[in-house]
Amino acid sequence: MAFVLRYKGRLDHWIGLWRDSGQLWKWANGTKFNNLFPIGGGGDCAYLNDVNGVSSWRCSSERPWICTKPDAFTEAQEAAVVGGS
């Protein structure tokens, strides 16, 4: 978790954990999550939040993915957050 949080930046990022409503968490490749860290919230997709933890929300919410190279849209969003603070 410490490694991933170091590269997260200021925006919340999806991390590839999801679940069907009321079911166990799974990684994007279908393997079961081993509960190494708690996941807050009541959503069905997990993301790194702004307090160095993991929360969940609706999978349809727009957030960048932690495991992808930032595109122009994501870079502009992060620049705006950094420039606005």
Backbone as ProteinMPNN parsed JSONL, in Angstrom:
{"seq_chain_A": "MAFVLRYKGRLDHWIGLWRDSGQLWKWANGTKFNNLFPIGGGGDCAYLNDVNGVSSWRCSSERPWICTKPDAFTEAQEAAVVGGS", "coords_chain_A": {"N_chain_A": [[0.825, -1.183, 0.0], [1.926, 1.265, 0.809], [3.807, 1.699, -1.212], [2.187, 2.045, -3.527], [0.637, 4.272, -2.766], [2.591, 6.213, -2.696], [2.94, 6.949, -5.359], [0.504, 7.838, -6.178], [-0.401, 10.539, -6.328], [-2.429, 13.534, -6.197], [-5.074, 13.098, -6.903], [-7.94, 10.891, -6.572], [-7.689, 7.419, -7.319], [-8.752, 4.639, -9.257], [-8.234, 1.217, -8.386], [-8.551, -1.318, -9.397], [-10.057, -3.192, -7.983], [-13.101, -4.843, -7.498], [-16.568, -5.706, -6.96], [-19.458, -7.798, -7.119], [-22.652, -6.764, -6.088], [-22.864, -7.144, -2.64], [-21.135, -9.304, -2.626], [-17.868, -10.974, -2.457], [-14.742, -9.15, -2.671], [-12.88, -8.765, -5.712], [-9.972, -8.825, -7.812], [-9.22, -7.083, -10.885], [-8.456, -9.055, -12.699], [-9.884, -11.211, -11.881], [-9.024, -12.702, -9.658], [-9.367, -13.535, -6.183], [-9.61, -11.074, -3.612], [-7.331, -10.652, -0.949], [-7.792, -9.366, 1.449], [-5.816, -7.593, 2.52], [-5.867, -4.965, 3.261], [-8.221, -2.627, 4.65], [-11.391, -1.794, 3.128], [-13.282, 0.952, 2.722], [-16.617, 2.439, 2.656], [-19.61, 1.895, 0.617], [-19.669, 1.044, -1.996], [-19.149, -0.616, -5.224], [-16.74, -0.647, -6.534], [-13.294, -0.164, -5.92], [-11.109, 2.447, -4.746], [-8.141, 4.472, -4.355], [-8.137, 6.76, -1.808], [-8.232, 10.234, -0.646], [-7.129, 10.288, 1.879], [-5.092, 8.535, 2.271], [-5.986, 5.846, 2.144], [-8.283, 3.194, 1.266], [-11.295, 3.358, -0.431], [-14.711, 2.812, -1.486], [-16.96, 3.098, -4.269], [-19.543, 3.923, -6.678], [-19.076, 2.179, -9.688], [-19.292, 3.563, -12.039], [-18.367, 6.112, -11.68], [-16.144, 8.762, -12.566], [-12.738, 8.398, -12.516], [-9.179, 8.42, -12.587], [-7.088, 5.587, -13.496], [-4.874, 3.789, -11.421], [-2.94, 2.166, -12.506], [-2.265, 2.925, -15.097], [-0.721, 4.79, -17.734], [-0.759, 8.277, -17.456], [-3.141, 10.121, -19.35], [-3.683, 12.976, -21.53], [-5.92, 14.307, -20.457], [-6.011, 13.436, -17.751], [-3.497, 14.353, -16.856], [-3.902, 17.12, -17.11], [-5.957, 17.499, -15.232], [-4.636, 16.83, -12.817], [-2.65, 18.805, -12.825], [-4.244, 21.069, -12.555], [-5.278, 20.677, -9.981], [-2.959, 20.755, -8.4], [-2.028, 23.319, -9.082], [-4.141, 24.822, -8.11], [-4.082, 24.67, -5.38]], "CA_chain_A": [[0.0, 0.0, 0.0], [2.806, 2.434, 0.872], [4.389, 1.884, -2.543], [1.165, 2.585, -4.432], [0.268, 5.619, -2.318], [3.69, 7.124, -3.024], [2.811, 7.38, -6.747], [-0.895, 8.17, -6.447], [-0.655, 11.946, -6.622], [-3.472, 14.154, -5.391], [-6.401, 12.625, -7.295], [-8.324, 9.519, -6.247], [-7.453, 6.52, -8.453], [-9.245, 3.265, -9.211], [-7.126, 0.269, -8.215], [-8.822, -2.609, -10.018], [-10.85, -4.076, -7.125], [-14.543, -4.69, -7.711], [-17.392, -6.809, -6.452], [-20.891, -7.782, -7.383], [-23.316, -6.297, -4.872], [-22.937, -8.086, -1.533], [-20.208, -10.427, -2.807], [-16.477, -10.742, -2.08], [-13.948, -8.324, -3.571], [-12.001, -9.445, -6.655], [-9.133, -7.977, -8.638], [-9.687, -6.979, -12.269], [-8.197, -10.313, -13.406], [-10.769, -12.24, -11.348], [-8.541, -13.356, -8.446], [-9.983, -13.049, -4.947], [-8.86, -10.131, -2.782], [-6.921, -11.331, 0.288], [-8.084, -8.495, 2.596], [-4.598, -7.023, 3.089], [-6.193, -3.639, 3.767], [-9.674, -2.42, 4.717], [-12.022, -1.009, 2.066], [-14.42, 1.674, 3.274], [-17.694, 2.797, 1.731], [-20.545, 0.848, 0.256], [-19.721, 0.883, -3.443], [-18.739, -1.886, -5.814], [-15.401, -0.509, -7.107], [-12.42, 0.424, -4.903], [-10.158, 3.461, -5.196], [-7.282, 5.109, -3.363], [-8.775, 8.023, -1.451], [-7.329, 11.342, -0.321], [-6.602, 10.163, 3.248], [-4.161, 7.396, 2.237], [-6.675, 4.593, 2.371], [-9.064, 2.68, 0.142], [-12.735, 3.499, -0.291], [-15.425, 2.259, -2.637], [-18.038, 3.92, -4.786], [-20.121, 3.401, -7.918], [-18.066, 1.922, -10.722], [-19.475, 4.492, -13.151], [-17.734, 7.395, -11.353], [-14.912, 9.011, -13.312], [-11.478, 8.523, -11.795], [-8.106, 7.772, -13.354], [-6.631, 4.287, -13.004], [-3.534, 3.854, -10.849], [-2.006, 1.329, -13.257], [-2.141, 3.342, -16.481], [0.024, 6.011, -17.983], [-1.729, 9.377, -17.537], [-3.412, 10.729, -20.644], [-3.684, 14.441, -21.46], [-7.001, 14.723, -19.56], [-5.586, 13.187, -16.374], [-2.409, 15.274, -16.543], [-4.478, 18.455, -16.945], [-6.665, 17.499, -13.961], [-3.667, 16.872, -11.721], [-2.014, 20.118, -12.855], [-5.219, 22.021, -12.012], [-5.351, 20.459, -8.529], [-1.709, 21.244, -7.83], [-1.998, 24.766, -9.278], [-5.224, 25.457, -7.377], [-3.949, 24.55, -3.928]], "C_chain_A": [[0.876, 1.256, 0.0], [3.425, 2.736, -0.489], [3.396, 2.544, -3.487], [0.794, 4.015, -4.04], [1.348, 6.646, -2.653], [3.534, 7.704, -4.429], [1.409, 7.837, -7.119], [-1.093, 9.601, -6.897], [-1.83, 12.427, -5.781], [-4.877, 13.662, -5.727], [-6.659, 11.214, -6.774], [-8.13, 8.662, -7.496], [-8.108, 5.161, -8.214], [-8.051, 2.333, -9.098], [-7.417, -1.12, -8.769], [-9.513, -3.621, -9.124], [-12.317, -3.796, -7.348], [-15.269, -5.859, -7.072], [-18.796, -6.669, -7.006], [-21.537, -7.436, -6.057], [-23.425, -7.401, -3.824], [-21.983, -9.265, -1.623], [-18.803, -10.047, -2.35], [-15.773, -9.88, -3.124], [-13.063, -9.196, -4.444], [-11.16, -8.404, -7.369], [-9.659, -8.007, -10.072], [-9.466, -8.274, -13.055], [-9.018, -11.483, -12.856], [-10.275, -12.946, -10.098], [-9.162, -12.722, -7.208], [-9.045, -12.114, -4.195], [-8.567, -10.797, -1.448], [-7.066, -10.468, 1.54], [-6.839, -7.956, 3.286], [-4.821, -5.642, 3.688], [-7.709, -3.481, 3.774], [-10.152, -1.556, 3.544], [-13.265, -0.364, 2.655], [-15.48, 1.936, 2.216], [-18.556, 1.613, 1.363], [-20.664, 0.604, -1.228], [-19.214, -0.463, -3.904], [-17.396, -1.82, -6.544], [-14.539, 0.266, -6.116], [-11.434, 1.406, -5.523], [-9.31, 3.947, -4.032], [-7.88, 6.471, -3.07], [-7.747, 9.075, -1.041], [-6.812, 11.316, 1.114], [-5.736, 8.9, 3.377], [-4.8, 6.074, 2.63], [-7.418, 4.165, 1.113], [-10.537, 2.795, 0.484], [-13.393, 2.858, -1.497], [-16.591, 3.166, -3.007], [-18.584, 3.265, -6.039], [-19.04, 3.26, -8.981], [-18.168, 2.902, -11.891], [-18.871, 5.872, -12.882], [-16.43, 7.547, -12.126], [-13.744, 9.242, -12.363], [-10.402, 7.933, -12.693], [-7.746, 6.429, -12.717], [-5.196, 4.407, -12.519], [-2.52, 3.137, -11.738], [-1.87, 1.72, -14.72], [-1.322, 4.613, -16.577], [-0.983, 7.15, -18.125], [-1.905, 9.874, -18.965], [-3.461, 12.246, -20.458], [-4.751, 14.945, -20.494], [-6.582, 14.578, -18.103], [-4.463, 14.143, -15.97], [-2.93, 16.692, -16.313], [-5.238, 18.552, -15.621], [-5.69, 17.613, -12.793], [-2.951, 18.221, -11.672], [-2.939, 21.168, -12.26], [-5.32, 21.897, -10.499], [-4.109, 21.035, -7.855], [-1.647, 22.773, -7.931], [-3.035, 25.508, -8.455], [-5.083, 25.407, -5.883], [-2.91, 25.464, -3.36]], "O_chain_A": [[0.595, 2.205, -0.731], [3.551, 3.899, -0.873], [3.739, 3.506, -4.174], [0.653, 4.875, -4.909], [1.045, 7.82, -2.869], [3.952, 8.836, -4.672], [1.161, 8.189, -8.272], [-1.904, 9.846, -7.79], [-2.183, 11.807, -4.778], [-5.785, 13.799, -4.906], [-5.727, 10.439, -6.56], [-8.38, 9.124, -8.609], [-8.031, 4.604, -7.119], [-6.983, 2.613, -9.643], [-6.59, -2.019, -8.618], [-9.557, -4.803, -9.465], [-12.733, -2.638, -7.384], [-14.664, -6.863, -6.695], [-19.257, -5.571, -7.318], [-21.008, -7.789, -5.003], [-24.001, -8.459, -4.08], [-22.024, -10.148, -0.766], [-18.577, -8.922, -1.905], [-16.146, -9.872, -4.298], [-12.556, -10.227, -4.002], [-11.568, -7.252, -7.517], [-10.459, -8.875, -10.421], [-10.219, -8.56, -13.985], [-8.865, -12.616, -13.313], [-11.025, -13.727, -9.512], [-9.448, -11.525, -7.186], [-7.835, -12.337, -4.149], [-9.445, -11.437, -0.87], [-6.515, -10.809, 2.587], [-6.806, -7.87, 4.514], [-4.044, -5.2, 4.533], [-8.405, -4.128, 2.992], [-9.418, -0.707, 3.038], [-14.202, -1.061, 3.045], [-15.266, 1.686, 1.03], [-18.276, 0.477, 1.743], [-21.648, 0.022, -1.685], [-18.892, -1.337, -3.099], [-16.954, -2.819, -7.113], [-14.999, 1.248, -5.534], [-10.985, 1.233, -6.656], [-9.709, 3.846, -2.872], [-8.108, 7.257, -3.99], [-6.541, 8.829, -1.087], [-6.115, 12.244, 1.525], [-5.66, 8.285, 4.441], [-4.21, 5.283, 3.367], [-7.201, 4.712, 0.032], [-10.972, 2.378, 1.558], [-12.713, 2.412, -2.422], [-17.129, 3.896, -2.174], [-18.144, 2.181, -6.422], [-18.192, 4.139, -9.138], [-17.213, 3.049, -12.654], [-18.866, 6.719, -13.775], [-15.698, 6.576, -12.318], [-13.759, 10.148, -11.53], [-10.686, 7.034, -13.484], [-8.058, 6.174, -11.555], [-4.384, 5.073, -13.162], [-1.339, 3.484, -11.713], [-1.396, 0.912, -15.519], [-1.24, 5.4, -15.634], [-1.97, 7.003, -18.846], [-0.93, 10.029, -19.701], [-3.297, 12.74, -19.342], [-4.514, 15.917, -19.778], [-6.778, 15.496, -17.307], [-4.477, 14.682, -14.863], [-2.451, 17.389, -15.418], [-5.17, 19.584, -14.952], [-5.904, 18.411, -11.88], [-2.675, 18.73, -10.586], [-2.486, 22.059, -11.541], [-5.437, 22.907, -9.804], [-4.215, 21.73, -6.844], [-1.258, 23.443, -6.975], [-2.85, 26.681, -8.131], [-5.869, 26.028, -5.168], [-2.689, 25.47, -2.149]]}, "name": "protein", "num_of_chains": 1, "seq": "MAFVLRYKGRLDHWIGLWRDSGQLWKWANGTKFNNLFPIGGGGDCAYLNDVNGVSSWRCSSERPWICTKPDAFTEAQEAAVVGGS"}
